[in-house]
């Protein structure tokens, strides 16, 4: 075990943290915006939009992976365009893992953000408007601070989910050591090739990080 | 359903009425259970089931051989489980209930015998194959003609099987090592879980080239193009072996023997496998 510890390659850990951080940031921005729209605006198809955004929560990761492969792969119009104009391919790069993780993490931010926005006392916003605050100023100074604990709790959950992403990332980014091999993939490979010591250490590592994030998330929720 | 509840007429008869409900209920239950048992008898009698774990490259051939074998043995049903040979070995060593193991390389069976998972006396080679270099059927890199061309800048990604668990990955490493190409090409490799994933990546055009068996390239039809047969690796021969923990040893031995029979060999030949 101690030998395994010494020879342990920690690049999957760093990659997982990098992928999960960027993916969570994307999910936070998009999820907050969509959460606000869905909490405040009611338009034709808003329920459908919400259902589509929540889909990654219930669909198997292989479906998400397949969808990204089909939509952004080399043969797809988008993938083809990116490749011919920028010589860029999403597939088999760590960006692919970011997209996959962001898609599965989005529902968690979105749901907590829209619940948080819906729970705000709107008379406070109205009061701010009577004090000649612009709509943007009302959002930044009143709405966002009031909704923040809920959004943050959702964001931490999203981070934990992004850390654990496996199926979709594997299909989109592959498991290339030092390039796209995240913690969960390194664990999978270690188990498959019978390196139980390595697998056990990586499992402990990822569990410790996830527990820390979940505890933090609970703390922010109780702050409300 | 004879279970109809009769409401008690008076309070005094309540007890007897309950009693009769209870007997009716138990009789109904007994009848139903007996009926179920009778109905289940033929199922139980024919419940002999063999689980065959086979290398991913054998998928189509084994499905066909499997149904032939089932047809020749009434009352026996086969369960086929396909994955990379290394993955299958790992499942068996963790106690998966498997009767027969068919691998795409000798090394995986050697490892299992060392772990006392297999019966060494039952080991037979039943087919052979070769490794080929394939490119997408459409939009392939035109400059790619030989193994050495893989080093050119136009070739960005090459799919290979994971060396530790996927036999074709091991053969690929052997061949490329001999050609002094493995290390220089390593940054371009995408490691796949099974030989079929390599095939899928190439067929979708997500990679510029990949190493699979000749038989896999045949399955994909014109979605992939076979460029060359890869030299310099140990011959690809498929061993089949009886799992020590099998509960159906006799039927398992029958299946192993059946693989050498003319009908099974004809199916293997149809899918491009060579003689053992």
Contacts between the chains, C-beta under 8 A, distances in Angstrom:
chain1	res1	chain2	res2	distance
A	69	B	204	7.1
A	69	B	206	7.5
A	73	B	204	6.1
A	73	B	205	7.7
A	73	B	206	5.8
A	74	B	204	7.3
A	74	B	205	4.9
A	74	B	206	5.6
A	75	B	204	6.3
A	75	B	205	5.4
A	89	B	156	7.6
A	91	B	206	5.1
A	92	B	157	5.8
A	92	B	190	5.3
A	92	B	206	7.0
A	92	B	207	7.6
A	174	B	190	4.6
A	174	B	191	6.8
A	174	B	192	7.6
A	175	B	162	7.9
A	175	B	191	5.8
A	176	B	189	7.0
A	176	B	190	5.9
A	176	B	191	6.4
A	177	B	191	7.8
A	189	B	162	7.0
A	189	B	164	7.7
A	191	B	90	7.2
A	192	B	84	8.0
A	192	B	86	6.5
A	192	B	87	5.6
A	192	B	90	5.9
A	192	B	162	7.5
A	192	B	164	7.3
A	192	B	165	5.0
A	192	B	193	8.0
A	193	B	86	6.6
A	193	B	90	7.8
A	193	B	162	7.7
A	193	B	164	3.8
A	193	B	165	5.5
A	194	B	90	6.1
A	194	B	93	7.6
